[in-house]
Amino acid sequence: MYELIGSICAVFQTMADLVWGFPTNLEWYASLPIIGELPLVIILLVGSGVYFTLNLRFVQIKYFRYGLNILISRQHKSGQGISPLASFFLSTAMRVGPGNILGVTGAVSTGGPGALFWMWVSAFFGMATAFVESTLSQIYKEKQADEYVGGLPCYGRKMLGGAAVIGGALSFLYIVYALLCIPAQGFNTISAMVAITNNITGMELDSNAALLWGFFLLLMGLTAFAIFGGLRRISRITDILVPVMAVVYVLAVLIMIAMNLELLPWFFYVVVTEAFRPEPIFGGALGIALSQGIKRGLMSNEAGQGTLSMPAAVSNASHPCEQGIIQAIGVFLDTMIICTLTGFVLIMGQAWLREGSAAWFELGRLEKFLASCAYMLGDGAVFGLATLIISVCFGIFAFTCLLGFLSFSEICAKQISGNKNFILAVRLVNLTVLAFGMVTNIAGFDLSALWNLSDFANIVMVCCNLPLLYLGFDKVKKAFDNFESTEKKFVSEIIGVPLPVWDEINH
């Protein structure tokens, strides 16, 4: 079984390397200064963000405060759909997850502190990309009973001729995407349980220990309980866990920063300077820091993937652009705040400057982060409590992110067919791949194998979604011009295509 797992991961690793590496795996391209280290997909994603930013007149800056006011003051106005704030929390449950710790750790430990700077750059322009895909989701959303539905499968189908088979294919694409990402979340939940156990007992659990199989059965049971209770049960669980754990994580990191305030000026200095001149221990090349920062930044906030377009569509926003602005704020929250807090711990811990730094580089991503906490806090009760809290937060982030994948996978399955047996089959397949991810951890595999599955899934979504954003950008521009006009009533005539939902709302 373990050999089979290794074979499967090796195949996807090869595929992910080919896609993510192109055309850096071509000798003539790799010889180019700086740009030769950047894969085409990163250039396209950042370039798209720059293009959208310029054409939308820096919408992410101009309307940032406006979006915050909507989140604070806008109440649920009717029984149709959910409020913009509820939609924001729904997407945050997916966006803020283990990647905010593991992704940043991987980027900084590979590309150096300067990688965080390039994460900020990617997030700034990614906010405009998130605005475009979320506004498209709102423009083309549909009404089902007392709910709105939409997202990539919906706007893709309508812009490509309206054939049901197109919507079904895009829905199936998301299901496959979820199947490739779920194993990593299963791996992360086991990692968190191990970290919590090690913290409480002070002992290291052996690989394949009987207790790990107990964790496996417990987590499988909890997940089955959640998904077989339907979407309402999943949403009730995530609505409770996500906000609480996000606040706890932020407070824990802020306390660590407060205990090391003298390092704060050095933090900003080293992030900015090493963005352009990385230390030799991190490869010494600008392209490595730039590539790692942009890649992990974009894959953390998911701007351009279309994966968070579904929660954007369910809001009862007064105008399509309102939800676009709110989703742009979601990118800001994910990268500029949560990822930056993780970066504070990693960089202010100064692990690469300390004795035994080689051992730190050899640790897994979660272990690297916890070791950096130790450098900031020192040994003792405070460190033990902090690492316990962070391990619990990490585990719950992984679990709620997992539930998010499962819930949106089920939404897409229902867009393909409402047959109960089909929905049951999708649930069982999801549980099977979840078990696969957990077993890889118990077997002693490194997370990087499953990370490649997620990387491959992410890039497939980008390749399918990005052309649709360009195809629909003229509609987004017209909606944005209408939003900035004195008459903000949005109807079909604004973009020249039938929009039954918006005509009903505004006529």
C-alpha positions in Angstrom: 0.0 0.0 0.0 2.8 2.4 0.9 4.6 1.6 -2.4 1.3 2.4 -4.3 1.0 5.7 -2.5 4.6 6.6 -3.4 3.9 5.7 -7.0 0.8 7.9 -7.2 2.5 10.9 -5.7 5.5 10.5 -7.9 3.3 10.7 -11.0 1.7 13.9 -9.9 5.0 15.3 -8.8 6.3 14.9 -12.3 3.2 16.5 -13.8 3.3 19.4 -11.3 7.0 20.0 -12.0 6.3 20.1 -15.8 3.5 22.5 -15.5 4.9 24.8 -12.8 8.4 24.7 -14.2 7.6 25.6 -17.8 9.5 27.2 -19.5 12.2 27.3 -16.8 13.0 23.8 -17.8 14.1 25.1 -21.2 17.8 25.9 -21.3 17.5 29.1 -23.4 14.8 30.5 -21.2 16.6 29.5 -17.9 19.6 31.5 -19.1 17.7 34.7 -19.1 18.5 37.0 -16.1 15.8 36.9 -13.3 12.9 36.1 -15.6 14.5 32.8 -16.5 13.6 31.6 -13.0 9.9 32.5 -13.2 7.5 30.0 -14.6 5.0 31.2 -17.3 2.0 30.7 -15.0 3.4 33.1 -12.4 4.1 35.7 -15.1 0.5 35.3 -16.4 -1.0 35.6 -12.9 0.9 38.6 -11.8 0.6 40.2 -15.3 -3.1 39.7 -15.2 -3.3 41.4 -11.8 -1.3 44.3 -13.1 -3.6 44.6 -16.2 -6.8 44.4 -14.2 -5.4 46.9 -11.6 -4.5 49.5 -14.3 -7.8 49.1 -16.2 -9.9 49.3 -13.1 -8.0 52.4 -11.8 -6.5 50.7 -8.7 -9.9 49.6 -7.5 -8.3 47.7 -4.6 -7.1 51.0 -3.1 -9.9 53.4 -4.2 -12.7 51.3 -2.7 -11.0 49.5 0.2 -12.6 51.6 2.8 -15.9 51.4 1.1 -15.7 47.6 1.2 -15.0 47.7 5.0 -18.0 49.9 5.5 -20.2 47.3 3.7 -18.9 44.5 5.9 -19.5 46.5 9.1 -22.8 48.1 8.3 -24.7 46.1 5.7 -27.4 44.0 7.1 -29.2 41.0 5.5 -31.9 42.8 3.6 -34.2 40.0 2.5 -34.8 36.3 2.6 -32.9 35.8 -0.7 -29.2 34.7 -0.5 -26.9 35.6 2.4 -25.4 38.9 3.5 -22.1 40.2 2.0 -20.5 39.6 5.5 -21.7 36.0 5.6 -20.3 35.4 2.1 -17.0 36.9 3.2 -16.8 34.5 6.1 -17.7 31.6 3.9 -14.8 32.4 1.5 -12.5 33.1 4.4 -13.1 29.6 5.7 -11.6 28.2 2.5 -8.9 30.9 2.0 -7.4 31.0 5.5 -6.1 27.5 6.2 -2.9 25.5 6.8 -1.4 27.2 3.7 -1.1 30.4 5.7 1.4 28.6 7.9 2.9 25.9 5.7 3.0 28.0 2.5 4.7 30.9 4.1 7.2 28.6 5.9 8.0 26.9 2.6 8.5 30.2 0.8 10.7 31.8 3.5 12.8 28.7 4.2 13.5 28.4 0.4 13.6 31.9 -0.8 14.6 33.8 2.3 12.8 36.7 4.1 12.5 38.5 0.8 9.9 36.0 -0.3 7.5 37.7 2.1 7.9 41.0 0.2 7.0 39.3 -3.1 4.0 37.7 -1.4 2.8 41.2 -0.6 3.3 42.3 -4.2 1.4 39.3 -5.5 -1.4 39.9 -3.1 -1.7 43.6 -4.0 -2.3 42.8 -7.7 -4.2 39.6 -6.8 -6.8 41.8 -5.1 -7.7 43.2 -8.6 -7.9 39.7 -10.0 -10.2 38.6 -7.1 -12.4 41.6 -7.8 -12.8 40.6 -11.4 -13.7 36.9 -10.8 -16.0 37.8 -7.9 -17.8 40.5 -9.9 -18.3 38.0 -12.7 -19.8 35.6 -10.2 -22.3 38.2 -9.1 -23.2 39.3 -12.7 -24.0 35.8 -13.8 -25.5 34.4 -10.6 -28.7 32.4 -10.7 -31.7 32.0 -8.3 -32.6 28.6 -6.8 -35.5 28.7 -4.3 -34.4 31.3 -1.7 -30.7 31.1 -2.5 -28.3 32.4 -5.1 -25.8 30.1 -6.8 -23.0 30.8 -9.3 -19.3 31.0 -9.6 -16.9 29.5 -12.2 -19.3 26.8 -13.5 -22.1 29.3 -13.9 -20.2 32.3 -15.5 -18.1 29.9 -17.6 -21.3 28.2 -19.0 -23.0 31.5 -19.8 -20.0 33.0 -21.5 -19.3 29.9 -23.5 -22.7 29.6 -25.1 -24.9 28.4 -22.3 -24.7 24.7 -22.9 -25.4 22.6 -19.8 -22.5 20.3 -20.7 -20.1 23.2 -20.2 -21.4 23.9 -16.7 -21.3 20.2 -15.9 -17.7 20.0 -17.1 -16.6 23.0 -15.0 -18.4 21.6 -12.0 -16.7 18.3 -12.5 -13.4 20.2 -12.8 -13.9 21.6 -9.3 -14.7 18.2 -7.9 -11.5 16.9 -9.3 -9.6 19.9 -7.9 -11.1 19.2 -4.4 -10.1 15.5 -4.7 -6.5 16.5 -5.3 -6.4 19.0 -2.5 -8.2 17.0 0.2 -5.3 14.5 0.8 -3.0 17.4 1.9 -5.7 18.6 4.4 -6.0 15.0 5.8 -2.2 14.9 6.1 -2.3 18.3 8.0 -4.9 17.2 10.5 -2.8 14.2 11.5 0.3 16.4 11.7 -1.6 18.7 14.1 -2.8 15.8 16.3 0.8 14.6 16.5 2.1 18.0 17.4 -0.6 18.4 20.1 0.2 15.0 21.5 4.0 15.6 21.5 3.4 19.0 23.3 1.2 17.5 26.0 3.3 14.3 26.6 6.7 15.6 25.9 7.4 12.5 23.8 7.9 12.0 20.1 5.3 9.7 18.5 6.8 7.0 16.3 5.7 6.8 12.7 2.9 4.2 12.3 2.2 4.2 16.0 -1.1 2.7 17.1 -2.2 6.1 18.5 -1.9 7.5 15.0 -4.4 5.0 13.7 -6.7 6.0 16.6 -6.4 9.6 15.3 -7.2 8.3 11.8 -10.4 6.7 13.0 -11.5 9.7 15.0 -10.9 12.2 12.2 -12.6 10.0 9.6 -15.6 9.7 12.0 -15.9 13.4 12.6 -15.6 14.2 8.9 -18.3 11.5 8.0 -20.6 13.0 10.7 -20.2 16.4 9.2 -20.6 15.6 5.5 -23.5 13.2 5.9 -25.3 15.9 7.8 -25.4 17.9 4.6 -24.3 21.4 3.9 -26.2 23.0 6.8 -24.3 20.9 9.3 -20.9 21.7 7.7 -21.7 25.4 7.7 -22.7 25.4 11.3 -19.4 23.7 12.3 -17.3 26.1 10.2 -19.2 29.2 11.4 -18.2 28.4 14.9 -14.6 27.2 14.5 -13.2 29.5 11.9 -13.7 32.9 13.5 -12.7 31.7 16.9 -9.5 30.0 15.8 -8.5 32.9 13.5 -8.8 35.3 16.4 -6.9 32.9 18.7 -4.1 32.5 16.2 -3.7 36.2 15.5 -3.6 37.0 19.3 -1.0 34.2 19.9 1.3 35.6 17.2 0.8 39.2 18.3 1.8 38.3 21.8 5.0 36.6 20.5 5.7 39.8 18.4 5.2 42.0 21.5 7.8 39.9 23.4 10.3 40.6 20.6 9.5 44.2 19.7 13.2 45.1 19.5 13.4 43.0 16.3 10.5 44.7 14.5 12.6 47.3 12.7 15.1 44.6 11.6 12.2 42.5 10.3 11.1 45.1 7.9 14.7 45.9 6.9 15.6 42.3 6.1 12.3 41.6 4.2 12.8 44.6 1.9 16.6 44.3 1.4 16.6 40.5 0.9 13.8 40.7 -1.6 16.4 42.0 -4.0 19.7 40.6 -2.5 18.9 37.2 -0.8 21.6 35.7 1.4 23.7 32.8 -0.1 22.1 30.3 2.3 18.8 31.0 0.4 20.4 30.7 -3.1 21.6 34.3 -3.4 19.4 34.8 -6.5 16.6 37.4 -6.8 14.6 35.0 -8.9 14.3 32.4 -6.2 12.9 34.8 -3.6 10.6 36.4 -6.2 9.4 33.0 -7.5 8.8 31.5 -4.1 7.0 34.6 -2.7 4.7 35.1 -5.7 3.9 31.4 -6.1 3.0 30.8 -2.5 1.2 34.1 -2.2 -1.1 33.4 -5.1 -1.7 29.9 -4.0 -2.6 31.0 -0.5 -5.1 33.8 -1.4 -6.3 31.8 -4.5 -6.8 35.0 -6.6 -7.3 33.9 -10.2 -8.2 30.3 -9.6 -11.9 30.7 -9.5 -12.1 28.4 -6.5 -13.7 31.1 -4.3 -16.1 32.3 -6.9 -19.0 30.2 -5.6 -19.1 31.9 -2.1 -18.9 35.3 -3.9 -22.0 34.5 -5.9 -24.3 33.6 -3.0 -24.3 37.2 -1.5 -27.3 39.5 -1.8 -25.1 42.4 -2.7 -26.7 45.6 -4.0 -24.3 45.7 -7.0 -22.0 43.1 -8.5 -19.0 45.2 -7.8 -19.7 45.4 -4.1 -18.9 41.7 -3.7 -15.9 42.1 -5.9 -14.5 44.7 -3.5 -15.3 42.6 -0.5 -13.5 39.6 -2.0 -10.5 41.8 -2.7 -10.4 42.6 1.0 -10.4 38.8 1.6 -7.1 38.6 -0.3 -5.7 41.4 1.8 -6.8 39.6 5.0 -5.2 36.3 3.9 -1.9 37.5 2.7 -1.2 41.0 4.2 -2.4 40.0 7.6 -2.4 36.2 8.3 0.6 35.3 6.1 2.5 38.4 7.4 1.9 37.3 11.0 3.4 33.9 10.1 6.3 35.6 8.5 6.9 37.6 11.7 7.4 34.4 13.6 9.7 32.8 11.0 11.9 35.8 10.3 12.0 37.3 13.8 13.0 33.8 15.0 16.2 34.1 12.9 16.6 30.4 12.7 19.1 30.5 9.8 21.4 32.8 11.8 21.6 30.5 14.8 23.8 27.5 15.6 22.3 24.3 14.3 20.5 26.1 11.4 21.1 23.1 9.1 18.8 21.0 11.3 16.1 23.7 11.1 16.2 23.6 7.3 15.7 19.8 7.4 12.6 20.0 9.5 9.1 19.7 8.0 7.1 22.9 7.5 5.0 22.8 10.6 8.0 21.7 12.7 10.0 24.6 11.2 7.3 27.1 12.3 7.1 25.6 15.8 10.9 25.7 16.1 10.8 29.4 15.2 8.3 30.0 18.0 10.8 28.4 20.4 13.5 30.8 19.2 11.2 33.7 19.9 9.9 32.5 23.3 12.7 30.3 24.6 12.1 27.1 26.4 9.6 26.9 29.3 5.9 27.1 30.1 5.2 30.1 27.8 6.6 28.3 24.8 4.8 25.1 25.6 1.5 26.9 25.9 2.1 28.9 22.7 3.0 25.9 20.6 0.0 24.0 21.9 -2.4 26.8 21.0 -0.8 27.2 17.5 -1.0 23.4 16.9 -4.7 23.4 17.9 -5.3 26.3 15.6 -3.4 24.6 12.8 -5.4 21.4 13.2 -8.8 23.2 13.2 -7.8 25.3 10.2 -6.9 22.1 8.3 -10.2 20.5 9.4 -12.4 23.5 8.5 -10.6 23.9 5.2 -11.2 20.3 4.5 -14.9 20.7 5.2 -14.9 23.7 2.8 -13.6 21.5 0.0 -16.2 18.9 0.8 -19.1 21.4 0.9 -18.2 23.1 -2.4 -17.5 19.8 -4.0 -21.1 18.7 -3.0 -22.5 22.0 -4.4 -20.9 21.3 -7.7 -22.1 17.7 -7.7 -25.6 18.9 -7.3 -25.2 21.1 -10.3 -24.3 18.0 -12.3 -27.1 15.8 -10.9 -29.5 15.9 -8.0 -29.6 12.1 -7.9 -29.1 10.9 -4.2 -26.9 8.0 -5.3 -24.6 10.3 -7.2 -24.2 12.6 -4.3 -23.6 9.6 -2.0 -20.9 8.4 -4.4 -19.2 11.8 -4.4 -19.2 11.8 -0.6 -17.7 8.3 -0.4 -15.0 9.1 -3.0 -14.1 12.3 -1.0 -13.8 10.2 2.2 -11.5 7.7 0.4 -9.1 10.3 -0.8 -9.1 11.9 2.7 -8.1 8.5 4.1 -5.4 8.3 1.5 -3.9 11.7 2.8 -4.0 10.6 6.4 -2.3 7.3 5.6 0.5 9.0 3.8 1.3 10.8 7.1 1.1 7.7 9.2 3.3 5.9 6.7 6.0 8.6 7.3 5.8 10.3 3.9 6.7 14.0 3.6 4.0 16.5 3.0 5.8 17.7 -0.2 4.4 14.7 -2.1 0.8 15.7 -1.4 1.7 19.4 -1.8 2.4 18.5 -5.4 -1.1 17.2 -5.8 -2.4 20.6 -4.6 0.0 22.5 -6.8 -1.1 20.6 -9.8 -4.8 21.1 -9.0 -4.2 24.8 -8.5 -2.5 25.3 -11.8 -5.2 23.4 -13.7 -7.8 25.7 -12.1 -5.8 28.8 -13.1 -5.4 27.6 -16.7 -9.2 27.1 -17.0 -10.3 30.2 -15.1 -7.9 32.9 -16.3 -9.0 32.9 -20.0 -12.6 33.2 -18.7 -11.7 36.3 -16.7 -10.3 38.0 -19.9 -13.4 36.8 -21.9 -15.7 38.5 -19.4 -13.6 41.5 -18.5 -15.5 43.8 -20.8 -18.7 42.9 -18.8 -16.8 43.7 -15.5 -15.6 47.0 -16.9 -19.2 48.0 -17.9 -20.4 47.0 -14.4 -17.6 48.9 -12.8 -18.4 52.1 -14.9 -22.0 51.7 -13.8 -20.9 51.3 -10.2 -18.9 54.5 -10.3 -21.8 56.5 -12.0 -24.4 58.4 -10.1 -27.1 55.9 -11.2 -25.9 52.5 -9.7 -29.0 50.5 -10.6 -27.6 47.4 -12.4 -29.8 45.7 -15.0 -29.4 43.7 -18.2 -29.1 46.8 -20.4 -25.8 47.8 -18.7 -23.8 44.9 -20.2 -26.1 43.9 -23.1 -27.0 40.3 -22.0 -30.0 38.9 -20.2 -29.6 39.0 -16.4 -32.9 37.7 -14.9 -31.7 37.9 -11.3 -30.6 41.6 -11.5 -33.6 42.6 -13.6 -35.8 41.2 -10.8 -33.9 43.0 -8.1 -33.7 46.4 -9.7 -36.9 46.7 -11.7 
